[in-house]
């Protein structure tokens, strides 16, 4: 007799583990009063039947607390007795939780854990067609979404709305994949307006995503909202997110200065806290002074109220602390990460011909912006930035200056390293042949 375990056994290697809001530790919650207007409007939309729009697209620049909003809503819906939350999928590049092949299998798995009738359908489907988990997204969408919710109407009469979160769509692997996911969901919502499924999609407003949502065949299917970077609610939430151990020091006026300049930009505050608390510097008071000096200089400059500009200056301050004798090694290691090689840290060191100890020394003062594997994990884990804005900064010469890493440089250096390895292999071959 097949049961829930059959679903898990068949699909466990085809779901994005850690993508649920309550499994990953990378999703921050926000202060209860944060972005009240946005959260309130979304809540009204969720429960206002019938839904004029089956999709809500929440967009804004990276690092302004979109994930925190959705995380908080998801938690509230999960504990509600009248919860309509069916599935949550939080895309995360650092956790490699971004495989497009697993998007709809993950949603199907979560839905099967909540709705018994859907679970029976999935068990039967995967029993007779276990290869469905390896088919294209389009075929999976038909099998996991259209067939059960439209053709068979499995939840008809029992559930008027089933909410599905897709958070961080821009982190799903591949621009074309993101485009296809949007088209599948929007076409479905327009063609089958009586379906119980409603979708809350969050993403950064990347150009290809904006272009897709602007298509004539798409824009009638959704409602869109942008999250403001600068808001009083965002600054209030920053004060609440300061660790209690730090609220005794420094003065509240310094915190107010930081919160005001950060203007609702979460990544600015999180980078700042890691920078001040970095044990490699061992002097948080001096570190805070550096930050305050940066903020003061930016406030006196044209356009100084732009929190992203302040963040870029903070990145420059952090990189300026790197000793000159290891600067090129540091940039070379970051190049590998930016190029998307995905290689373990030890492999990158070998490719560059850099001793592992020297590599760790070169990265020693980057703990505030880069997740560096522990030595015992270096054979499996790779470097990654805590936030995409750091690599965006490195790829803009006008912002990063001497720390600029461009595509042509990456290609050139890869060619140089490859040539060196081939020459070494050739030399070894000649020696063995002799």
C-alpha positions as CSV (number, residue, x, y, z in Angstrom):
1,X,0.0,0.0,0.0
2,X,1.4,3.3,-1.1
3,X,1.4,6.3,1.3
4,X,3.0,9.7,1.8
5,X,6.4,8.0,2.0
6,X,6.0,7.1,-1.6
7,X,5.8,10.7,-2.6
8,X,8.9,11.5,-0.6
9,X,10.9,8.5,-1.8
10,X,10.1,9.1,-5.4
11,X,10.8,12.8,-5.4
12,X,13.2,13.6,-2.6
13,X,16.1,14.1,-5.0
14,X,13.9,16.3,-7.2
15,X,12.8,18.9,-4.6
16,X,14.5,22.1,-3.5
17,X,15.4,21.2,0.1
18,X,15.4,24.3,2.3
19,X,13.1,26.2,0.0
20,X,10.2,26.4,2.5
21,X,10.0,29.5,4.6
22,X,10.5,27.5,7.9
23,X,13.4,25.4,6.8
24,X,16.1,27.9,5.6
25,X,18.0,30.2,8.0
26,X,18.6,32.7,5.2
27,X,15.2,34.3,5.3
28,X,14.9,37.2,7.8
29,X,11.7,38.0,9.5
30,X,10.7,41.7,9.8
31,X,9.4,43.8,12.5
32,X,5.6,43.4,12.9
33,X,4.9,47.0,11.9
34,X,7.2,46.9,8.9
35,X,5.7,47.8,5.5
36,X,2.2,47.8,6.9
37,X,0.6,49.1,3.8
38,X,2.2,46.5,1.5
39,X,1.5,43.6,3.9
40,X,-2.0,44.8,4.5
41,X,-2.8,45.1,0.8
42,X,-1.5,41.7,0.1
43,X,-3.5,40.2,3.0
44,X,-6.7,41.8,1.6
45,X,-6.0,40.5,-1.8
46,X,-5.4,37.0,-0.5
47,X,-8.8,36.8,1.1
48,X,-10.9,38.9,-1.2
49,X,-13.0,36.4,-3.2
50,X,-13.3,36.2,-6.1
51,X,-9.8,37.3,-7.1
52,X,-9.8,39.8,-9.9
53,X,-6.1,39.1,-10.3
54,X,-4.7,35.6,-9.5
55,X,-1.1,36.9,-9.3
56,X,0.6,39.5,-7.3
57,X,4.1,40.5,-8.4
58,X,6.2,42.2,-5.7
59,X,9.3,43.8,-7.0
60,X,12.1,46.1,-6.0
61,X,15.9,46.3,-5.9
62,X,17.8,43.7,-4.0
63,X,18.3,44.1,-0.3
64,X,15.3,46.1,0.6
65,X,13.4,43.5,2.7
66,X,11.1,41.8,0.2
67,X,12.0,38.4,1.6
68,X,11.4,39.6,5.1
69,X,7.9,40.7,4.1
70,X,7.0,37.4,2.5
71,X,8.7,35.5,5.3
72,X,6.5,37.2,7.8
73,X,3.3,36.7,5.8
74,X,4.2,33.1,5.3
75,X,4.7,32.5,9.0
76,X,1.4,34.1,9.8
77,X,-0.5,32.1,7.2
78,X,1.1,28.9,8.4
79,X,-0.2,29.1,11.9
80,X,-3.6,30.5,11.0
81,X,-6.5,28.1,11.4
82,X,-8.0,29.4,8.1
83,X,-4.6,29.3,6.3
84,X,-4.8,29.3,2.5
85,X,-1.0,28.8,2.2
86,X,-0.3,25.8,0.0
87,X,3.4,26.0,-0.9
88,X,6.4,28.3,-0.4
89,X,9.4,28.3,-2.6
90,X,12.3,30.5,-1.6
91,X,15.0,30.5,-4.3
92,X,18.5,30.8,-2.9
93,X,21.7,30.8,-5.1
94,X,24.1,30.3,-2.2
95,X,22.3,27.1,-1.1
96,X,22.0,26.0,-4.8
97,X,18.3,26.1,-4.1
98,X,17.6,27.4,-7.6
99,X,17.3,24.4,-10.0
100,X,14.5,25.1,-12.4
101,X,13.9,21.4,-13.0
102,X,12.7,21.2,-9.3
103,X,10.4,24.1,-9.2
104,X,7.1,22.4,-9.8
105,X,8.1,19.1,-8.2
106,X,8.8,21.1,-5.0
107,X,5.5,22.8,-5.2
108,X,3.7,19.5,-5.8
109,X,5.5,17.9,-2.9
110,X,4.5,20.6,-0.5
111,X,0.9,20.6,-1.7
112,X,0.7,16.8,-1.3
113,X,1.7,17.2,2.3
114,X,-1.2,19.5,3.0
115,X,-4.1,18.3,0.8
116,X,-5.0,14.5,1.1
117,X,-6.9,14.4,-2.2
118,X,-4.0,16.0,-4.0
119,X,-1.6,13.5,-2.3
120,X,-3.6,10.6,-3.6
121,X,-3.4,12.0,-7.1
122,X,0.4,12.5,-6.9
123,X,1.0,9.0,-5.5
124,X,-1.0,7.5,-8.4
125,X,0.7,9.7,-10.9
126,X,4.3,8.9,-9.8
127,X,3.5,5.2,-9.3
128,X,2.6,4.9,-13.0
129,X,4.9,7.6,-14.3
130,X,7.9,8.0,-12.0
131,X,9.8,9.8,-14.8
132,X,7.5,12.8,-14.6
133,X,10.0,14.4,-12.2
134,X,12.5,14.5,-15.0
135,X,10.3,15.9,-17.7
136,X,10.3,19.5,-18.9
137,X,8.7,22.3,-16.8
138,X,5.9,22.6,-19.2
139,X,5.0,18.9,-18.9
140,X,5.4,19.0,-15.1
141,X,3.1,22.1,-15.0
142,X,0.4,20.2,-16.9
143,X,0.7,17.1,-14.6
144,X,1.1,18.8,-11.3
145,X,-1.0,21.9,-11.7
146,X,-3.5,21.9,-14.7
147,X,-4.6,18.3,-14.5
148,X,-5.4,18.1,-10.7
149,X,-6.7,21.6,-10.2
150,X,-8.6,22.3,-13.5
151,X,-9.4,19.0,-15.2
152,X,-10.0,16.9,-12.0
153,X,-11.0,19.9,-9.8
154,X,-9.6,18.1,-6.8
155,X,-10.2,20.9,-4.3
156,X,-13.6,22.0,-5.7
157,X,-16.0,22.9,-2.9
158,X,-13.4,22.5,-0.1
159,X,-10.9,25.2,-0.8
160,X,-11.7,28.5,-2.5
161,X,-8.1,29.7,-2.6
162,X,-4.7,28.0,-2.4
163,X,-1.7,30.4,-2.1
164,X,1.7,29.7,-3.6
165,X,4.7,31.8,-2.8
166,X,7.6,32.1,-5.3
167,X,10.2,34.3,-3.6
168,X,13.4,35.5,-5.3
169,X,12.4,34.3,-8.8
170,X,15.4,36.2,-10.2
171,X,17.7,33.8,-8.4
172,X,16.3,30.8,-10.3
173,X,18.9,29.5,-12.6
174,X,18.6,31.0,-16.2
175,X,16.9,34.0,-17.6
176,X,15.0,32.0,-20.1
177,X,13.8,29.7,-17.3
178,X,12.5,32.6,-15.3
179,X,10.7,33.9,-18.4
180,X,9.1,30.5,-18.9
181,X,7.9,30.2,-15.3
182,X,6.2,33.5,-15.5
183,X,4.5,32.6,-18.8
184,X,3.3,29.2,-17.5
185,X,1.7,30.8,-14.4
186,X,0.2,33.9,-16.1
187,X,-1.3,31.9,-19.0
188,X,-2.7,29.4,-16.6
189,X,-4.3,32.1,-14.4
190,X,-5.9,33.9,-17.4
191,X,-7.1,30.7,-19.1
192,X,-8.5,29.1,-15.9
193,X,-9.8,31.9,-13.8
194,X,-11.9,29.5,-11.6
195,X,-8.9,27.6,-10.4
196,X,-8.3,28.0,-6.7
197,X,-4.6,28.8,-7.1
198,X,-3.3,32.3,-6.5
199,X,0.3,33.2,-6.8
200,X,2.5,35.7,-4.9
201,X,5.7,36.2,-6.8
202,X,8.7,38.2,-5.6
203,X,11.7,39.2,-7.6
204,X,14.2,42.0,-8.3
205,X,13.0,44.0,-11.4
206,X,15.6,42.5,-13.8
207,X,15.1,43.8,-17.3
208,X,14.1,40.4,-18.7
209,X,11.6,39.9,-15.9
210,X,10.1,43.3,-16.4
211,X,9.9,42.7,-20.2
212,X,8.0,39.4,-19.5
213,X,5.5,41.0,-17.2
214,X,5.0,43.8,-19.7
215,X,3.9,41.5,-22.5
216,X,0.4,42.1,-23.7
217,X,-0.5,38.5,-23.0
218,X,0.8,38.8,-19.4
219,X,0.0,42.2,-17.9
220,X,-3.7,41.5,-17.6
221,X,-3.1,38.6,-15.3
222,X,-1.4,40.3,-12.3
223,X,-1.2,43.2,-9.9
224,X,2.2,44.7,-9.3
225,X,3.7,46.5,-6.3
226,X,7.2,48.0,-5.8
227,X,8.8,48.1,-2.4
228,X,10.2,51.5,-1.6
229,X,13.8,51.6,-0.7
230,X,13.4,54.7,1.6
231,X,10.6,54.6,4.2
232,X,10.1,55.3,7.8
233,X,8.8,51.7,8.4
234,X,12.0,50.3,6.9
235,X,14.2,52.5,9.1
236,X,12.1,51.4,12.2
237,X,12.7,47.8,11.3
238,X,16.4,48.4,11.1
239,X,16.4,49.5,14.7
240,X,14.5,46.4,15.8
241,X,17.0,44.1,13.9
242,X,20.1,45.4,15.8
243,X,21.2,42.6,18.1
244,X,20.4,43.3,21.7
245,X,24.1,42.8,22.7
246,X,24.9,45.9,20.5
247,X,22.1,48.2,21.8
248,X,24.1,49.0,24.8
249,X,26.8,50.5,22.6
250,X,27.3,52.8,20.8
251,X,25.0,55.8,21.4
252,X,21.4,55.9,20.0
253,X,22.3,58.9,18.0
254,X,24.9,56.8,16.0
255,X,22.2,54.1,15.4
256,X,19.8,56.8,14.3
257,X,22.5,58.1,11.8
258,X,23.0,54.6,10.5
259,X,19.3,53.8,10.2
260,X,18.5,57.0,8.5
261,X,21.3,56.6,5.9
262,X,20.4,52.9,5.3
263,X,16.9,54.1,4.3
264,X,15.3,50.7,4.4
265,X,18.2,48.8,2.7
266,X,18.6,45.6,4.7
267,X,21.8,44.6,3.1
268,X,23.5,47.8,4.2
269,X,22.7,47.1,7.8
270,X,23.6,43.4,7.7
271,X,27.0,44.2,6.0
272,X,27.7,46.9,8.5
273,X,27.0,44.6,11.5
274,X,29.3,41.9,10.0
275,X,32.0,44.5,9.3
276,X,31.9,45.9,12.9
277,X,31.8,42.5,14.5
278,X,34.5,40.9,12.4
279,X,36.9,39.2,14.8
280,X,39.8,39.6,12.4
281,X,39.7,43.3,13.1
282,X,39.3,42.9,16.9
283,X,38.3,46.6,17.3
284,X,34.6,47.2,16.8
285,X,34.8,50.8,18.0
286,X,37.3,51.7,15.3
287,X,35.2,49.8,12.7
288,X,32.1,51.7,13.7
289,X,34.0,55.0,13.3
290,X,34.9,54.0,9.8
291,X,31.3,53.4,9.0
292,X,30.2,56.7,10.5
293,X,32.9,58.5,8.6
294,X,31.7,56.9,5.4
295,X,28.1,58.0,6.1
296,X,29.1,61.5,7.0
297,X,31.2,61.9,3.8
298,X,28.3,60.6,1.7
299,X,25.7,62.9,3.4
300,X,27.9,65.9,2.4
301,X,28.3,64.7,-1.2
302,X,25.8,65.2,-4.1
303,X,23.3,62.4,-4.1
304,X,24.5,61.4,-0.7
305,X,21.1,60.2,0.4
306,X,21.3,57.2,-1.9
307,X,21.8,54.1,0.4
308,X,23.2,52.1,-2.5
309,X,25.9,54.7,-3.1
310,X,26.8,54.5,0.6
311,X,26.9,50.7,0.4
312,X,29.3,50.9,-2.5
313,X,31.5,53.2,-0.5
314,X,31.4,50.8,2.4
315,X,32.5,48.0,0.0
316,X,35.4,50.2,-1.1
317,X,36.4,50.7,2.5
318,X,36.3,47.0,3.2
319,X,38.4,46.1,0.1
320,X,40.9,48.9,0.8
321,X,41.9,47.1,4.0
322,X,43.2,44.2,1.9
323,X,47.1,44.2,2.0
324,X,48.6,44.9,-1.4
325,X,50.7,41.7,-1.4
326,X,47.5,39.6,-1.4
327,X,45.2,41.9,-3.3
328,X,45.6,40.2,-6.7
329,X,45.1,36.7,-5.1
330,X,41.9,37.9,-3.5
331,X,40.5,39.3,-6.8
332,X,41.5,36.1,-8.6
333,X,39.6,34.0,-6.1
334,X,36.5,36.3,-6.4
335,X,36.7,36.1,-10.2
336,X,36.1,32.3,-10.0
337,X,33.0,32.9,-7.9
338,X,31.7,35.6,-10.2
339,X,32.3,33.4,-13.3
340,X,29.9,30.8,-11.7
341,X,32.3,27.9,-11.8
342,X,30.7,26.5,-8.7
343,X,34.0,24.6,-7.9
344,X,34.9,23.8,-4.3
345,X,37.3,26.2,-2.7
346,X,40.2,23.8,-2.8
347,X,39.8,23.3,-6.6
348,X,39.9,27.0,-7.2
349,X,43.1,27.2,-5.2
350,X,44.7,24.4,-7.2
351,X,43.6,26.0,-10.5
352,X,45.2,29.3,-9.5
353,X,48.3,27.6,-8.1
354,X,47.7,29.3,-4.8
355,X,48.4,27.5,-1.5
356,X,45.3,27.1,0.5
357,X,46.8,28.9,3.5
358,X,47.7,31.9,1.3
359,X,44.2,31.9,-0.1
360,X,42.6,32.1,3.3
361,X,45.0,34.9,4.2
362,X,44.0,36.9,1.1
363,X,40.3,36.6,2.1
364,X,40.8,37.2,5.8
365,X,39.2,40.6,5.9
366,X,36.2,39.8,3.6
367,X,34.0,38.0,6.2
368,X,31.5,40.8,6.1
369,X,30.7,40.4,2.4
370,X,31.8,36.8,1.5
371,X,30.9,33.4,3.0
372,X,34.2,31.6,3.2
373,X,34.2,27.8,3.8
374,X,35.8,26.5,6.9
375,X,39.0,24.5,6.1
376,X,37.3,21.2,6.8
377,X,34.6,22.0,4.3
378,X,36.8,23.5,1.6
379,X,36.7,20.3,-0.4
380,X,32.9,20.6,-0.9
381,X,31.9,24.2,-0.4
382,X,32.7,27.3,-2.5
383,X,32.8,31.0,-1.9
384,X,29.7,33.1,-2.3
385,X,28.7,36.7,-1.7
386,X,26.2,37.3,1.1
387,X,24.4,39.6,-1.4
388,X,24.4,40.1,-5.1
389,X,25.0,43.8,-4.7
390,X,28.7,43.1,-3.8
391,X,29.3,41.5,-7.2
392,X,27.3,44.2,-8.9
393,X,29.7,46.7,-7.3
394,X,32.8,44.7,-8.5
395,X,31.4,44.6,-12.1
396,X,31.0,48.4,-12.3
397,X,34.4,50.2,-12.9
398,X,32.8,53.5,-12.0
399,X,32.1,52.2,-8.5
400,X,34.8,49.7,-7.7
401,X,37.8,51.4,-9.4
402,X,40.9,49.4,-8.8
403,X,38.8,46.5,-7.6
404,X,36.9,46.2,-10.8
405,X,36.4,42.7,-12.2
406,X,35.0,42.6,-15.7
407,X,33.9,39.8,-18.0
408,X,36.9,40.4,-20.3
409,X,39.3,40.1,-17.4
410,X,37.7,36.8,-16.3
411,X,38.0,35.4,-19.8
412,X,41.6,36.6,-20.1
413,X,42.6,35.2,-16.7
414,X,40.9,31.9,-17.4
415,X,42.8,31.6,-20.6
416,X,46.0,32.4,-18.9
417,X,45.5,29.8,-16.1
418,X,44.4,27.2,-18.7
419,X,47.5,27.8,-20.8
420,X,49.7,27.5,-17.7
421,X,48.2,24.1,-16.8
422,X,48.4,22.8,-20.3
423,X,52.1,23.8,-20.4
424,X,52.7,22.0,-17.2
425,X,51.0,18.9,-18.4
426,X,53.0,19.0,-21.6
427,X,56.2,19.3,-19.6
428,X,55.2,16.3,-17.5
429,X,54.3,14.3,-20.6
430,X,57.7,15.1,-22.1
431,X,59.4,14.1,-18.9
432,X,57.5,10.8,-18.7
433,X,58.1,10.1,-22.4
434,X,61.8,10.6,-21.9
